[in-house]
Amino acid sequence: MQSVLHPIVGPEKVTHDLSGRTAVITGGAFGIGQNARVIMINRKEDQGNAAISEIKKEIGEQAQIEWTPCDLGSLKEVKEVFSQIAKDEERLDLLILSAGINANQYGEDADGIDRHFGVNWLGQFYAVNLLYPLLQKTSRLPDTPAPRIVFEASEMHRGAPSTVHFGSLEEINNPELGSTHLYGRSKLAIILGVKYGLVKRVIEKNHDNIFALSVHPGAVNTAMQQQWKNAYPGLFGKIITAVMLAGGRDVEQGSYSALYAATDPEVEEKGWNGFYLIDPGKPGKESSQASDPALGAALWELSERLVKETVGPDALVPWDKHD
């Protein structure tokens, strides 16, 4: 079913020539622009190969795209993969973090962390840390637009539990929380982490010419919507899946917000660093939790602590590192 949203979020604002620029995308590869070199990161080789095949069928064999496997739910694997990218690449202009799982029942990732929080936020937070010096290096190249970091958040961040404090692993690993609470909390973490972590604690502190944003893609008609059946077994899960698929955006439309945030000059012109966008060119209004700097500080401190406890005390690259 073609979404009725297509006229609202059309592609005219998100197509830009990206010749000579490099993009890393977790979770898949959508139409990131024209002529960019794209490194696609996801867990399953068959999905990666299928995406590359589809892109080359549409664009041609000249498409510069490659696939690298990584389980974002394993911090040690994140370190191995993204440290290698940071070592091998000369530049990184766009970092699009769209990997994740939809609302689903409680489970733990390879590190024994709630998989919603671990995959949707923590693994990608660590990937940003490992690639940040490369983004800094790129930001200092002559005649180069500011590199962009874009996270896929969601309006469902409003479904985070009111009791969230981001105080400990024990709080995160709470199997009593429902699927919507688990998913909403991970998306709340993204908005907080971008605004009060990356922008306030890193970019502004370093005076880096780098932009970080979070976006709401809308309910997109992908296989992720089928996870509602697992989150709520029985009739209710089938009904909510059908509703999401019927009213959702198609895959192309679902990429528009992230494409705009990653490539449109308007973001830099308007100084929208740390903003949460719900459509191309349209800032959203976050929940009160997502506007709480104390909650953002707690999240950042917990995230750094969990990475160090899992990978080692020297796991994190210093955020202020320069060449």
N, C-alpha and C positions, 0 to 999 in steps of 0.2 A: 504493500500500500504506500503510495506516495504521500509524504507528510504535507499537511496544509501549511506548514511553517516555511516551506521553501521560499515564497515571496518575501517573507520577513527577513530571512537571513541569507540573502543571495550571495553568490560568489564574487560579485564585482569588487568587493572591498578587500578580498583576501588573496588575490593573485598578483604576485610580484616576482620579478626576475631576481633570482638568487645565485647567479653565476659566480663561481669561485668560493662559495660559502659551504660550510660543512654543518650538518645537522645530526644529532643523536636523538633517536626517538625510542622510548621504551613502550612496550605493549603492542607495537604494530607500526605500520607506515601508511599514513594518509597523504593526500596531495600537498606536500609541504611547500610547494611553490615550484617555480621553473628553474631548472638547471642546477639545483643544489645537489651536493653529494650527501647521501643519506646512509647512516649506520643504524640499522634497525635492531633493537634488543628485545627478545622475548624468550620464553621458556621452551616452546615447542617448535622443533625444526620444521614439521609439516606445515604449521601455520606461517612460519617465516618464508618458506619456499613458495607457498601458495600466494602470499602477498606479493613477493617479488615477481612471480610469474604474471599475476594480474596487472601489476604496474607496468611491466615491460610490454604486455599485450596492448595496453592503452597508450603508453608514451613512446615505446620503441626500445630496441636493444641498447640505445645510447643512454638509457636511464642509469644514473650512477647510484646504485643501491646495493648494500650488502647486509647480511644477517649474522648476528652474533648471539649465541645462546647464553641466557643467564636467568637463574631463579631469583627473583627479587625478594623471595622469602628466605634466602640464605645470605646472611651478611658477609660471610667469608667468601662466598662465590661472587658477591657484588664487588668486594675488594679486588679479587683476582681479575675480573673482567674489566672493570672501569679503571683500575690502575694501569692496565695494559693499554687501554684506549688513550689515557692521558699521556702515556709514554710514546705511543706510536704516532699520534696526530700532531700536526703543526698548528692547527687552529680549531676552534669550536665556536660557531656563531649562534647556533640554536640548539637548545636542550629542551625537548618536549617530553614530559613525564606523564604518560597516559596508561601505564600498566596498572592493573588492579583487578580486584574481584568485586562483584556486585553484592548486594545484601544476601547473606547466606547464614547458615547455622554456625555456631561457634566451632572453631577448630584452631589448631596451632600450626605455625609454619615450621621450617626445618630448625629454627633456633628456639622453639618452644615459646613463641610469642603469638598472641592472637593474630591470626593470619590477615584479618582486615587491616589492622594497624601495621603489621609487619610488611605487607606487600604494598598497600596503598600509600603508606607514608614512610615508614622507617627505612626500608630498602632504597627508596628513591631519594630520601634525604641524604643517605650515605653516598649514593651515586653522585649527587650534586657536590658534596664535599670533595670527593676524589677528583672531580673534573673542574673544580673551581679555579685552580691555578691556570688551567688552559683557557678558561673563559677570560680570566684577567689578562693573560698574554694577548689574546685576540682583541680585547678591548683597547689595547695600546697600539694596534697596527694602524698605519696611516690610512685615511679615507675609508674607514670601516665603521658601519653603523654599530651601535651598542649591542653586544650580545644579549640574547633573551633566554630566560628560563621560564618555562610555562608548565604549570601543574594542572591536571584535570581534577577539579573539585566537583561540587554538586550542590544544588539547592537542598539536597537531603542532609546537608550539614545541620539543618534545623532539627533533625531527628536525633541528634546526639543526646545522651542522657543528661538531665539537669545536674547530676551528681559528679560529672567528670571534673577531675582536678589534674590529671596527668602527673600524679605524684609518685607512682611506683609501678613495677611490673605486675605486682599482685592486683592492683586496680585494673590494669589493662587486661589481664587474664581472668576475666570474670565470665564463666560460662552461663551465669544467670541472665545476662543481657540478651535481649532479643536481636533478631537479625537487623532490623532497622536501626536500633541503637548502635550496634557494632559498626555498621556501614557509615552511619551518620557521624559517629565519633572519628572515624578515619578521615572523612572529608572535612570535618571541623579542623582536624590537625593540619591538613594541607593549607587551609586559608590562614590559620594562625601562624604556621611555620613560614609561609611566604612573607606575610606582612610584618610580623614581630620578630621573626628570626632572620631570614635572608636579607630583608631590606634594612631593618632597624639595627641588627647586631653585626651585619657583615658589610653590605653594600654601602650604606651611609657612613658607617664607621671608617671604612677604608677609602671612601671617596671614589669608589669604583664606578666606571661608566658601563654598568650592567643593569638590565631591567629584569625583574622577577614578577610574575603575575600568576593568578589562579583563575580558572574559567569554569563555567557551567556549560557542558555540552548539550544539555537536554537529555531526555530519555531517548536513547539511540537504539534503533532496531538491529542489534547484534545478538550473538549467542549469549552474551552476558545477561540479557533479559530472561533467558530460560532459567537462570539461577533462582528466580523467585519461586519456582516450583520446589526447589530444594530447601529454600528458606522457610516456606510455609507449605508443607506437604498437604495434599488434599485439594478440595475444591477451591479454597481461597487462593492458593498459590497459582492454580490454573487461571482463575479469573483475573488476578492482578497482572499475570504475564500477558494475557490477551489484551488487557487495557493498555499496558505499556507498548506493546507492539502495534496496536491500532492507532494510538495517538502520538507515537514517537516520531522522531526524525529519522530519515534514512542516513546511511553511513556518511555520505558526502556532507550532508547538512550538519551532522554531528561534529564534523571537523572544523566548521567555520570559525567558531569562537577561538579555538586554539590557533588556527592559522592566522587569524587577525592579530591575536596577542603576540604571536611569534614574528610577524613580518610587516605589519602595517606601520608606516612612519608616524601615523597619528598618535600612537602610544607614547613615543618619545617626545613628540611635539607638545602633547598635553601633560607630560610628566606623570604618567599613570603608573609609577613604580609602586609595587605592592598591592595594586588594585585587584579586585575580584570582578570579573566581567561575566555577564549572563548572556550576552549576545555580542556580535561584532560592534564595537563602538559604544557599548552600553554597560556602564558600571552597575553592579548589583548592590543591594543593601544587605549586609551581613547580619546574622543573628547577634544578639547581645553577647553570647559566648564568643563568637568570632571577632568581637570588637573589644575583647578584654586583654590588655597587655600583660597582666599578671598571669593569666592562663597561657598566653603565648610564651612567656618566659619559662613557665613550668614545663611546657611541652619541649622546648628547646633543650633545657637542662636534662630532662629525662631521656630524650633522643640521643644526646651525646653520651650519657651514662650507659645506656643499653648497648650502643655500638662498642664502647670500650670494654664493657663486661663480656661481650660476646666474641669480639675479634682480638682484643688486646689493648693495653693502655696506650699504645702508640698508633692505634688504628686510624684516627682522624688526622687529616692533613690540616695544618694551621690555616685558619680562614684568612689570615692576613698575609699569607705567603706571597712573595713576589719573586720574579726572576732575578 
